[in-house]
Amino acid sequence: MQNDLVEEKRNQLNLEIRGLLALIEFIDGEKKEYTNYITDVMNESEFLDQQIQLAKEAKERLLNIFKD
């Protein structure tokens, strides 16, 4: 039961970050492909690394929008 809850939260976090990236894409017009998160494939460290990378990408893209 606990693993199901953690996995659900992983999915939710991933979807929220990807939603932010989709919004940024709408604004900057740059379409980028990101590796999909696959349930129960990554360990916790790999998952967090992926989410950190997505968050960094979102931050960089937002900075580039506001620099222009």
Buried (B, 14 or more C-beta within 10 A) or exposed (E): EEEEEEEEEBEEBBEEBBEBBEEBEEEBEEEEEEEEBEEEEBEEEEBEEBBEEBBEBBEEBBEEEEEE
